[in-house]
Amino acid sequence: MTIYSAVVTTGIYCRPGCGSKPLAENVRTFEHPAAAEAHGYRACLRCRPYRVAGPIAADVPELLCRAVQLIVAGALDSGTEAALGARLAVSPRHLRRLFTQHLGVTPDQLARSRRAHFARRLLDDTDLAVADVAFASGFGSVRQFNRDMRLVFQASPVELRSRRRRADRLVADGGLVMRLPFAPPLHWPALLGFLAERAVPGVESVREGVYRRTISLDGEAGLLEVLRGGADHLLLRAHLPFWEGLIHVVERVGRIFGVDADIAPAEAALARDPLVGPLIAARPGLRVPGAWGAFEIAVDAVLRQYAARPRAREQMAALVEAAGQPVPGLDHGLTHLFPSAETLAAADLKGVGLPKDTADTLRALALAAARDDTLLDGGSPLADFVHGMSAVPGVTEDTAQRTALRLGYDDAFPTVDRTGGATRGEPGAEAGAALRPWRAFAATHLAVARVPVPTA
């Protein structure tokens, strides 16, 4: 976990590795930059803490992790702490107590800090107008934007733009380019290989070290490209129909690659495991891959429930071709947007060529997801998520576990076989007990290495 140092005598906080050398008696420590800002400290202009990944510690309560995920998804952009607490089935008072105890900051303060940090990165990296930066960062108005930037950085957005360094500005031939910071190391080849093997035909592409995919924003098409940028960051090039809400696009892309993940505790806990330990040593920095869309991952998991991956990819391509919205003019094999749950629920799945059992299960999943937008949002505990998804007719517990892994559940554990064929064996929830609570991390290494998952 990153520990931020705040110097009482200067009112400045720094990240580890900063060249400043204050007296120890003048230093306070904080586990999150938002906590330092809430106590009146501003970011150091030398090490610029807002430009590095600030992961939440892996050992915080699961409820807090789920709350942070919902905040990242925009729960407090226009909502309230009371509504967030209701979504998590806790009182706002308990939620604030939990945040204050473990992060030193309230949910609202964390949300404000994330928006402000993202805006500061846009001011540094891009030439977007200040008003565009405000709405791209999730602020409700330019007035709120100016107020919060002064609270966090003690300067106006215009002043902050004037201070950016020449090397910060990123220029591209079309699109908008941003850095996605992470705490090194990150095993890019293994992560990219995992995503390439599971890429949705027509929607995702991995070629020559670049991940590309189409996305839908309010029904309009966009294109994302991600590549390795440096030792501590990836580069995202976004081609979008509008910039409003860009912060949530970037956050979702970051989840695909686990840039905010704190993997040190998992690596340390499993380093001596006779099966997983050597795999971690061979691929240090491998993250658990996330997902752009939960429904997309769930559809893939259902297809894999009935067929080996090569056949499942053929079926996915047929679904995209038949029900996805065409996006003309793109290269790298990108042709469509992935269909929504509502679209697939109304589609002729048997006409696409799916076997009856597969089509029935997929239609049941699409109907359930269309009726309940919380079914796949990852806001519930793992056991509740698995129970809810496997309650859909035809969906197995292992399919729910496979989906949960990509949605950020640390202890999700789908079974994996060496051949890449259909899942067989014990349910994931009962497997690999010795790997708890980092079973998703272990399963990712096992999948990349094609090692059979232990079932006890």
Kinemage of the C-alpha trace (Angstrom):
@kinemage 1
@onewidth
@group {chain A} dominant
@subgroup {mainchain}
@vectorlist {calphas} color= white
{ca met a 1} P 0.000 0.000 0.000
{ca thr a 2} L 1.311 3.460 -0.926
{ca ile a 3} L 1.835 5.732 2.086
{ca tyr a 4} L 1.709 9.463 1.399
{ca ser a 5} L 3.845 11.800 3.491
{ca ala a 6} L 2.455 15.222 4.449
{ca val a 7} L 4.781 17.901 5.812
{ca val a 8} L 3.133 19.974 8.533
{ca thr a 9} L 5.399 22.978 8.123
{ca thr a 10} L 4.757 23.383 4.383
{ca gly a 11} L 1.223 22.013 4.020
{ca ile a 12} L 2.343 19.751 1.144
{ca tyr a 13} L 1.917 15.994 0.712
{ca cys a 14} L 4.194 13.764 -1.375
{ca arg a 15} L 4.230 10.238 -2.707
{ca pro a 16} L 6.992 7.714 -1.892
{ca gly a 17} L 10.220 8.396 -3.748
{ca cys a 18} L 9.883 12.180 -3.743
{ca gly a 19} L 13.231 13.953 -3.409
{ca ser a 20} L 12.094 16.191 -0.555
{ca lys a 21} L 13.699 15.431 2.818
{ca pro a 22} L 11.623 16.961 5.623
{ca leu a 23} L 12.376 16.408 9.299
{ca ala a 24} L 10.660 13.287 10.606
{ca glu a 25} L 8.928 15.197 13.403
{ca asn a 26} L 7.210 17.391 10.801
{ca val a 27} L 5.740 14.493 8.801
{ca arg a 28} L 2.259 12.962 8.962
{ca thr a 29} L 1.313 9.907 6.922
{ca phe a 30} L -1.875 9.145 5.018
{ca glu a 31} L -2.967 6.016 3.162
{ca his a 32} L -4.757 7.922 0.414
{ca pro a 33} L -4.163 11.339 -1.203
{ca ala a 34} L -7.800 12.277 -0.628
{ca ala a 35} L -7.226 11.981 3.118
{ca ala a 36} L -4.253 14.346 2.964
{ca glu a 37} L -6.305 16.816 0.932
{ca ala a 38} L -9.182 16.590 3.396
{ca his a 39} L -6.738 17.720 6.101
{ca gly a 40} L -5.717 20.777 4.094
{ca tyr a 41} L -2.543 19.545 2.374
{ca arg a 42} L -1.919 20.201 -1.324
{ca ala a 43} L -0.099 17.979 -3.815
{ca cys a 44} L 3.659 18.366 -4.183
{ca leu a 45} L 4.625 20.108 -7.419
{ca arg a 46} L 7.748 17.982 -7.722
{ca cys a 47} L 6.444 14.395 -7.441
{ca arg a 48} L 2.826 15.252 -8.414
{ca pro a 49} L 0.948 12.479 -6.536
{ca tyr a 50} L -2.149 12.971 -8.696
{ca arg a 51} L -0.283 11.505 -11.686
{ca val a 52} L 0.331 8.063 -10.151
{ca ala a 53} L -2.017 5.209 -9.348
{ca gly a 54} L -3.464 5.406 -5.841
{ca pro a 55} L -4.865 1.923 -5.179
{ca ile a 56} L -7.054 1.088 -2.216
{ca ala a 57} L -5.279 -1.301 0.160
{ca ala a 58} L -6.140 -4.920 -0.558
{ca asp a 59} L -6.842 -5.719 3.100
{ca val a 60} L -9.723 -3.268 3.607
{ca pro a 61} L -13.229 -4.694 4.219
{ca glu a 62} L -15.072 -6.066 1.194
{ca leu a 63} L -17.926 -3.617 1.761
{ca leu a 64} L -15.503 -0.706 1.423
{ca cys a 65} L -14.061 -2.119 -1.792
{ca arg a 66} L -17.542 -2.440 -3.278
{ca ala a 67} L -18.393 1.106 -2.192
{ca val a 68} L -15.252 2.451 -3.851
{ca gln a 69} L -16.091 0.565 -7.070
{ca leu a 70} L -19.537 2.162 -7.140
{ca ile a 71} L -18.019 5.616 -6.515
{ca val a 72} L -15.575 5.049 -9.365
{ca ala a 73} L -18.535 4.106 -11.560
{ca gly a 74} L -20.129 7.486 -10.794
{ca ala a 75} L -22.508 6.733 -7.909
{ca leu a 76} L -21.756 10.106 -6.283
{ca asp a 77} L -21.556 12.244 -9.423
{ca ser a 78} L -25.211 13.127 -8.995
{ca gly a 79} L -26.234 10.730 -6.194
{ca thr a 80} L -25.849 11.006 -2.423
{ca glu a 81} L -24.088 9.088 0.316
{ca ala a 82} L -27.528 7.997 1.535
{ca ala a 83} L -28.340 6.451 -1.852
{ca leu a 84} L -24.930 4.757 -1.941
{ca gly a 85} L -25.495 3.349 1.534
{ca ala a 86} L -28.932 2.061 0.526
{ca arg a 87} L -27.389 0.309 -2.497
{ca leu a 88} L -24.967 -1.432 -0.117
{ca ala a 89} L -27.642 -2.096 2.540
{ca val a 90} L -25.918 0.019 5.212
{ca ser a 91} L -26.695 3.372 6.785
{ca pro a 92} L -24.907 6.512 5.540
{ca arg a 93} L -23.472 6.957 9.024
{ca his a 94} L -21.909 3.473 9.025
{ca leu a 95} L -20.597 4.028 5.503
{ca arg a 96} L -18.905 7.292 6.497
{ca arg a 97} L -17.470 5.632 9.619
{ca leu a 98} L -16.030 2.816 7.510
{ca phe a 99} L -14.424 5.222 5.043
{ca thr a 100} L -13.021 7.440 7.780
{ca gln a 101} L -11.589 4.489 9.694
{ca his a 102} L -9.810 2.851 6.749
{ca leu a 103} L -9.143 5.690 4.313
{ca gly a 104} L -9.276 8.781 6.488
{ca val a 105} L -11.811 10.380 4.180
{ca thr a 106} L -15.594 10.390 3.606
{ca pro a 107} L -17.180 8.929 0.450
{ca asp a 108} L -17.956 12.433 -0.861
{ca gln a 109} L -14.390 13.571 -0.253
{ca leu a 110} L -13.009 10.527 -2.089
{ca ala a 111} L -15.296 11.175 -5.066
{ca arg a 112} L -14.308 14.845 -5.166
{ca ser a 113} L -10.605 13.957 -5.015
{ca arg a 114} L -10.901 11.440 -7.872
{ca arg a 115} L -12.688 13.968 -10.082
{ca ala a 116} L -10.144 16.677 -9.280
{ca his a 117} L -7.152 14.406 -9.906
{ca phe a 118} L -8.582 13.283 -13.222
{ca ala a 119} L -9.238 16.899 -14.224
{ca arg a 120} L -5.660 17.842 -13.322
{ca arg a 121} L -4.368 15.070 -15.576
{ca leu a 122} L -6.555 16.337 -18.432
{ca leu a 123} L -5.248 19.857 -17.885
{ca asp a 124} L -1.689 18.508 -18.102
{ca asp a 125} L -2.011 15.917 -20.882
{ca thr a 126} L -4.543 17.432 -23.268
{ca asp a 127} L -5.589 20.658 -24.930
{ca leu a 128} L -9.264 20.316 -24.000
{ca ala a 129} L -10.848 23.624 -23.073
{ca val a 130} L -11.276 24.188 -19.336
{ca ala a 131} L -15.075 23.910 -19.581
{ca asp a 132} L -14.734 20.617 -21.477
{ca val a 133} L -12.347 19.343 -18.786
{ca ala a 134} L -14.980 20.110 -16.132
{ca phe a 135} L -17.703 17.989 -17.714
{ca ala a 136} L -15.287 15.289 -18.886
{ca ser a 137} L -14.232 14.872 -15.242
{ca gly a 138} L -17.752 14.364 -13.930
{ca phe a 139} L -18.398 17.811 -12.451
{ca gly a 140} L -21.958 19.086 -12.621
{ca ser a 141} L -20.977 22.660 -13.470
{ca val a 142} L -17.963 24.844 -14.173
{ca arg a 143} L -18.618 26.643 -10.884
{ca gln a 144} L -18.384 23.381 -8.936
{ca phe a 145} L -15.276 22.493 -10.938
{ca asn a 146} L -13.523 25.752 -10.043
{ca arg a 147} L -14.489 25.446 -6.379
{ca asp a 148} L -13.302 21.866 -5.956
{ca met a 149} L -10.035 22.418 -7.846
{ca arg a 150} L -9.230 25.292 -5.495
{ca leu a 151} L -10.070 23.106 -2.489
{ca val a 152} L -7.853 20.243 -3.668
{ca phe a 153} L -4.999 22.065 -5.432
{ca gln a 154} L -5.323 25.591 -4.015
{ca ala a 155} L -5.293 27.029 -7.532
{ca ser a 156} L -7.790 27.622 -10.326
{ca pro a 157} L -7.943 25.354 -13.393
{ca val a 158} L -6.532 28.135 -15.567
{ca glu a 159} L -3.567 28.538 -13.194
{ca leu a 160} L -2.991 24.788 -13.164
{ca arg a 161} L -3.038 24.615 -16.977
{ca ser a 162} L -0.411 27.377 -17.117
{ca arg a 163} L 1.890 25.340 -14.845
{ca arg a 164} L 1.950 22.158 -16.906
{ca arg a 165} L 5.308 20.931 -18.105
{ca arg a 166} L 6.127 20.835 -21.790
{ca ala a 167} L 6.705 17.065 -21.710
{ca asp a 168} L 3.250 16.441 -20.222
{ca arg a 169} L 1.282 17.382 -23.309
{ca leu a 170} L 0.374 14.357 -25.428
{ca val a 171} L -0.391 14.829 -29.107
{ca ala a 172} L -1.930 12.300 -31.495
{ca asp a 173} L -3.208 12.196 -35.038
{ca gly a 174} L -6.863 12.110 -34.103
{ca gly a 175} L -8.443 11.181 -30.813
{ca leu a 176} L -7.484 12.194 -27.313
{ca val a 177} L -4.470 10.615 -25.582
{ca met a 178} L -4.118 10.085 -21.837
{ca arg a 179} L -1.752 8.273 -19.519
{ca leu a 180} L -3.082 5.397 -17.403
{ca pro a 181} L -0.665 5.275 -14.453
{ca phe a 182} L 0.055 2.083 -12.528
{ca ala a 183} L 2.419 0.969 -9.781
{ca pro a 184} L 5.163 -1.127 -11.481
{ca pro a 185} L 5.624 -3.863 -12.385
{ca leu a 186} L 2.898 -4.787 -14.856
{ca his a 187} L 3.375 -7.902 -16.993
{ca trp a 188} L 2.031 -6.458 -20.231
{ca pro a 189} L 2.702 -9.451 -22.550
{ca ala a 190} L 0.848 -11.934 -20.309
{ca leu a 191} L -2.036 -9.548 -19.693
{ca leu a 192} L -2.358 -8.770 -23.386
{ca gly a 193} L -2.187 -12.467 -24.230
{ca phe a 194} L -5.038 -13.220 -21.809
{ca leu a 195} L -7.189 -10.533 -23.417
{ca ala a 196} L -6.246 -11.564 -26.960
{ca glu a 197} L -7.372 -15.150 -26.374
{ca arg a 198} L -10.739 -13.917 -25.078
{ca ala a 199} L -11.275 -10.987 -27.460
{ca val a 200} L -14.819 -10.676 -28.807
{ca pro a 201} L -14.640 -10.942 -32.625
{ca gly a 202} L -15.673 -7.695 -34.300
{ca val a 203} L -15.672 -5.811 -30.979
{ca glu a 204} L -12.143 -6.321 -29.603
{ca ser a 205} L -8.772 -6.657 -31.287
{ca val a 206} L -5.243 -7.273 -29.992
{ca arg a 207} L -2.599 -6.759 -32.641
{ca glu a 208} L 1.068 -5.720 -32.505
{ca gly a 209} L 0.947 -4.883 -28.824
{ca val a 210} L -2.178 -2.706 -29.020
{ca tyr a 211} L -5.584 -3.477 -27.507
{ca arg a 212} L -8.518 -1.950 -29.388
{ca arg a 213} L -12.269 -2.120 -28.899
{ca thr a 214} L -15.497 -0.437 -29.881
{ca ile a 215} L -17.740 1.045 -27.192
{ca ser a 216} L -21.222 2.551 -27.061
{ca leu a 217} L -21.845 5.892 -25.332
{ca asp a 218} L -25.546 6.746 -25.205
{ca gly a 219} L -26.039 4.712 -28.372
{ca glu a 220} L -23.180 6.358 -30.292
{ca ala a 221} L -20.024 4.483 -31.248
{ca gly a 222} L -16.531 5.146 -29.951
{ca leu a 223} L -13.131 3.524 -30.332
{ca leu a 224} L -10.488 2.900 -27.660
{ca glu a 225} L -6.838 1.971 -28.169
{ca val a 226} L -4.466 1.021 -25.332
{ca leu a 227} L -0.732 0.370 -25.578
{ca arg a 228} L 2.292 0.287 -23.302
{ca gly a 229} L 3.483 3.834 -22.709
{ca gly a 230} L 6.353 3.500 -20.236
{ca ala a 231} L 7.588 1.804 -17.081
{ca asp a 232} L 4.760 3.260 -14.993
{ca his a 233} L 1.927 4.001 -17.403
{ca leu a 234} L -0.146 2.805 -20.338
{ca leu a 235} L -1.375 5.116 -23.075
{ca leu a 236} L -5.052 5.396 -23.937
{ca arg a 237} L -6.126 6.912 -27.242
{ca ala a 238} L -9.871 7.581 -27.249
{ca his a 239} L -12.029 8.419 -30.261
{ca leu a 240} L -15.378 9.405 -28.748
{ca pro a 241} L -18.542 11.166 -29.942
{ca phe a 242} L -18.348 13.585 -26.967
{ca trp a 243} L -16.108 14.161 -23.940
{ca glu a 244} L -18.736 14.484 -21.202
{ca gly a 245} L -18.216 11.756 -18.604
{ca leu a 246} L -14.775 10.838 -19.986
{ca ile a 247} L -13.641 10.050 -16.430
{ca his a 248} L -15.875 6.965 -16.369
{ca val a 249} L -14.608 5.781 -19.752
{ca val a 250} L -11.027 6.034 -18.482
{ca glu a 251} L -11.888 4.329 -15.189
{ca arg a 252} L -13.528 1.425 -17.034
{ca val a 253} L -10.514 1.072 -19.323
{ca gly a 254} L -8.263 1.098 -16.279
{ca arg a 255} L -10.239 -1.785 -14.767
{ca ile a 256} L -9.641 -3.895 -17.881
{ca phe a 257} L -5.896 -3.734 -17.204
{ca gly a 258} L -5.971 -3.548 -13.403
{ca val a 259} L -3.976 -0.327 -13.289
{ca asp a 260} L -5.352 0.602 -9.848
{ca ala a 261} L -4.892 -2.863 -8.352
{ca asp a 262} L -2.708 -3.440 -5.298
{ca ile a 263} L -1.273 -6.876 -6.112
{ca ala a 264} L 1.616 -6.864 -3.622
{ca pro a 265} L -0.364 -8.598 -0.832
{ca ala a 266} L -1.560 -11.337 -3.196
{ca glu a 267} L 1.927 -11.947 -4.579
{ca ala a 268} L 3.381 -12.081 -1.066
{ca ala a 269} L 0.669 -14.421 0.241
{ca leu a 270} L 0.978 -16.894 -2.642
{ca ala a 271} L 4.720 -16.676 -3.290
{ca arg a 272} L 5.400 -19.925 -1.401
{ca asp a 273} L 2.464 -21.858 -2.808
{ca pro a 274} L 3.962 -24.865 -4.618
{ca leu a 275} L 1.675 -24.476 -7.627
{ca val a 276} L 1.104 -20.726 -7.950
{ca gly a 277} L 4.359 -19.422 -6.478
{ca pro a 278} L 6.563 -20.361 -9.473
{ca leu a 279} L 3.987 -18.844 -11.835
{ca ile a 280} L 4.105 -15.531 -9.959
{ca ala a 281} L 7.904 -15.554 -10.135
{ca ala a 282} L 7.723 -16.164 -13.884
{ca arg a 283} L 5.224 -13.340 -14.518
{ca pro a 284} L 5.658 -10.650 -11.854
{ca gly a 285} L 3.114 -7.870 -12.111
{ca leu a 286} L 0.359 -9.868 -13.825
{ca arg a 287} L -2.988 -8.335 -12.875
{ca val a 288} L -6.449 -9.866 -12.831
{ca pro a 289} L -7.992 -8.588 -16.097
{ca gly a 290} L -11.216 -6.673 -15.703
{ca ala a 291} L -13.966 -5.999 -18.195
{ca trp a 292} L -15.456 -3.115 -20.147
{ca gly a 293} L -18.978 -4.510 -19.952
{ca ala a 294} L -20.341 -6.960 -17.387
{ca phe a 295} L -23.010 -8.335 -19.728
{ca glu a 296} L -20.422 -8.978 -22.411
{ca ile a 297} L -18.340 -11.047 -19.970
{ca ala a 298} L -21.423 -12.917 -18.736
{ca val a 299} L -22.401 -13.865 -22.312
{ca asp a 300} L -18.906 -15.206 -22.929
{ca ala a 301} L -19.076 -17.212 -19.699
{ca val a 302} L -22.407 -18.769 -20.718
{ca leu a 303} L -21.044 -19.785 -24.128
{ca arg a 304} L -17.987 -21.304 -22.423
{ca gln a 305} L -20.327 -23.247 -20.180
{ca tyr a 306} L -21.429 -25.289 -23.191
{ca ala a 307} L -18.486 -25.195 -25.605
{ca ala a 308} L -14.717 -25.084 -25.870
{ca arg a 309} L -13.205 -21.647 -26.379
{ca pro a 310} L -12.676 -21.932 -30.179
{ca arg a 311} L -16.334 -22.863 -30.681
{ca ala a 312} L -17.470 -20.234 -28.166
{ca arg a 313} L -15.573 -17.566 -30.118
{ca glu a 314} L -17.344 -18.622 -33.312
{ca gln a 315} L -20.687 -18.344 -31.527
{ca met a 316} L -19.762 -14.939 -30.102
{ca ala a 317} L -18.837 -13.727 -33.594
{ca ala a 318} L -22.216 -14.906 -34.902
{ca leu a 319} L -24.050 -13.088 -32.076
{ca val a 320} L -22.176 -9.860 -32.752
{ca glu a 321} L -22.787 -10.108 -36.495
{ca ala a 322} L -26.508 -10.795 -36.049
{ca ala a 323} L -27.409 -8.482 -33.153
{ca gly a 324} L -24.617 -5.933 -32.783
{ca gln a 325} L -24.847 -2.406 -34.187
{ca pro a 326} L -22.530 -2.077 -37.217
{ca val a 327} L -19.698 0.452 -37.001
{ca pro a 328} L -18.384 1.053 -40.529
{ca gly a 329} L -14.978 2.355 -41.494
{ca leu a 330} L -12.802 0.786 -38.780
{ca asp a 331} L -9.654 -1.278 -39.213
{ca his a 332} L -8.133 -4.192 -37.267
{ca gly a 333} L -11.223 -6.367 -37.648
{ca leu a 334} L -13.503 -4.066 -35.636
{ca thr a 335} L -16.979 -4.018 -37.148
{ca his a 336} L -19.706 -3.820 -34.482
{ca leu a 337} L -20.778 -2.696 -31.027
{ca phe a 338} L -21.590 -5.496 -28.619
{ca pro a 339} L -25.369 -5.986 -28.364
{ca ser a 340} L -27.169 -4.931 -25.188
{ca ala a 341} L -29.098 -7.280 -22.924
{ca glu a 342} L -32.368 -5.892 -24.289
{ca thr a 343} L -31.256 -6.557 -27.855
{ca leu a 344} L -30.160 -10.132 -27.194
{ca ala a 345} L -33.322 -10.879 -25.228
{ca ala a 346} L -35.342 -10.102 -28.361
{ca ala a 347} L -32.969 -11.737 -30.858
{ca asp a 348} L -33.532 -15.049 -32.642
{ca leu a 349} L -30.700 -16.892 -30.908
{ca lys a 350} L -31.452 -20.263 -32.456
{ca gly a 351} L -31.427 -18.620 -35.865
{ca val a 352} L -27.876 -17.482 -35.123
{ca gly a 353} L -26.911 -21.131 -34.889
{ca leu a 354} L -26.776 -21.642 -31.132
{ca pro a 355} L -27.819 -25.031 -29.750
{ca lys a 356} L -31.146 -25.040 -27.908
{ca asp a 357} L -29.641 -25.316 -24.385
{ca thr a 358} L -27.173 -22.509 -25.060
{ca ala a 359} L -29.828 -20.284 -26.617
{ca asp a 360} L -32.280 -20.851 -23.760
{ca thr a 361} L -29.700 -20.043 -21.085
{ca leu a 362} L -28.444 -16.984 -22.942
{ca arg a 363} L -31.968 -15.638 -23.432
{ca ala a 364} L -32.743 -16.184 -19.742
{ca leu a 365} L -29.574 -14.276 -18.803
{ca ala a 366} L -30.377 -11.424 -21.201
{ca leu a 367} L -33.925 -11.114 -19.847
{ca ala a 368} L -32.692 -11.134 -16.241
{ca ala a 369} L -30.008 -8.517 -16.940
{ca ala a 370} L -32.478 -6.307 -18.841
{ca arg a 371} L -34.983 -6.435 -15.966
{ca asp a 372} L -32.461 -5.958 -13.129
{ca asp a 373} L -29.573 -3.568 -13.749
{ca thr a 374} L -27.978 -4.602 -10.425
{ca leu a 375} L -27.667 -8.284 -11.387
{ca leu a 376} L -24.210 -7.812 -12.933
{ca asp a 377} L -23.034 -4.512 -11.443
{ca gly a 378} L -20.626 -6.113 -8.965
{ca gly a 379} L -22.026 -4.177 -6.021
{ca ser a 380} L -23.061 -7.184 -3.933
{ca pro a 381} L -20.829 -9.623 -1.970
{ca leu a 382} L -19.367 -12.496 -3.978
{ca ala a 383} L -21.690 -15.108 -2.481
{ca asp a 384} L -24.740 -12.967 -3.278
{ca phe a 385} L -23.500 -12.251 -6.797
{ca val a 386} L -22.906 -15.944 -7.515
{ca his a 387} L -26.264 -16.880 -6.012
{ca gly a 388} L -28.091 -14.215 -8.021
{ca met a 389} L -26.484 -15.056 -11.353
{ca ser a 390} L -26.712 -18.844 -10.905
{ca ala a 391} L -30.406 -18.415 -10.077
{ca val a 392} L -30.915 -17.574 -13.769
{ca pro a 393} L -32.234 -20.763 -15.412
{ca gly a 394} L -29.387 -22.745 -16.950
{ca val a 395} L -26.518 -20.666 -15.519
{ca thr a 396} L -24.088 -22.726 -13.416
{ca glu a 397} L -22.171 -21.583 -10.359
{ca asp a 398} L -18.906 -21.941 -12.272
{ca thr a 399} L -20.209 -19.589 -14.981
{ca ala a 400} L -21.080 -17.062 -12.277
{ca gln a 401} L -17.592 -17.447 -10.787
{ca arg a 402} L -16.013 -16.941 -14.237
{ca thr a 403} L -17.987 -13.704 -14.619
{ca ala a 404} L -17.203 -12.554 -11.084
{ca leu a 405} L -13.461 -12.888 -11.650
{ca arg a 406} L -13.566 -10.343 -14.482
{ca leu a 407} L -15.787 -8.011 -12.425
{ca gly a 408} L -13.173 -7.543 -9.714
{ca tyr a 409} L -14.089 -10.092 -7.035
{ca asp a 410} L -10.783 -11.058 -5.385
{ca asp a 411} L -11.935 -14.510 -4.284
{ca ala a 412} L -13.757 -15.567 -7.462
{ca phe a 413} L -12.501 -18.938 -8.678
{ca pro a 414} L -13.752 -20.547 -11.910
{ca thr a 415} L -12.336 -23.958 -12.691
{ca val a 416} L -9.877 -24.121 -15.565
{ca asp a 417} L -8.699 -27.082 -17.592
{ca arg a 418} L -5.527 -27.591 -19.597
{ca thr a 419} L -7.212 -28.231 -22.938
{ca gly a 420} L -9.346 -25.119 -23.064
{ca gly a 421} L -12.429 -27.292 -23.382
{ca ala a 422} L -15.721 -26.943 -21.579
{ca thr a 423} L -15.530 -26.626 -17.805
{ca arg a 424} L -15.559 -29.887 -15.877
{ca gly a 425} L -15.035 -30.786 -12.231
{ca glu a 426} L -15.930 -29.269 -8.892
{ca pro a 427} L -17.653 -25.882 -8.601
{ca gly a 428} L -15.252 -22.961 -8.367
{ca ala a 429} L -16.627 -21.819 -5.004
{ca glu a 430} L -15.377 -25.059 -3.374
{ca ala a 431} L -12.022 -25.215 -5.135
{ca gly a 432} L -8.579 -23.966 -4.162
{ca ala a 433} L -9.307 -23.303 -0.475
{ca ala a 434} L -5.597 -22.852 0.234
{ca leu a 435} L -5.520 -19.904 -2.162
{ca arg a 436} L -8.087 -17.783 -0.290
{ca pro a 437} L -8.650 -14.867 -0.274
{ca trp a 438} L -6.659 -14.309 -3.522
{ca arg a 439} L -8.222 -17.000 -5.670
{ca ala a 440} L -8.971 -14.686 -8.617
{ca phe a 441} L -5.303 -13.677 -8.701
{ca ala a 442} L -4.232 -17.326 -8.537
{ca ala a 443} L -6.779 -18.368 -11.181
{ca thr a 444} L -5.438 -15.721 -13.562
{ca his a 445} L -1.885 -17.060 -13.242
{ca leu a 446} L -3.157 -20.621 -13.629
{ca ala a 447} L -5.155 -19.718 -16.735
{ca val a 448} L -2.247 -17.892 -18.362
{ca ala a 449} L 0.066 -20.813 -17.624
{ca arg a 450} L -2.557 -23.445 -18.633
{ca val a 451} L -2.199 -25.241 -15.307
{ca pro a 452} L -5.205 -27.238 -14.026
{ca val a 453} L -6.930 -25.615 -11.073
{ca pro a 454} L -6.807 -27.559 -7.784
{ca thr a 455} L -10.228 -28.750 -6.690
{ca ala a 456} L -9.588 -29.063 -2.957
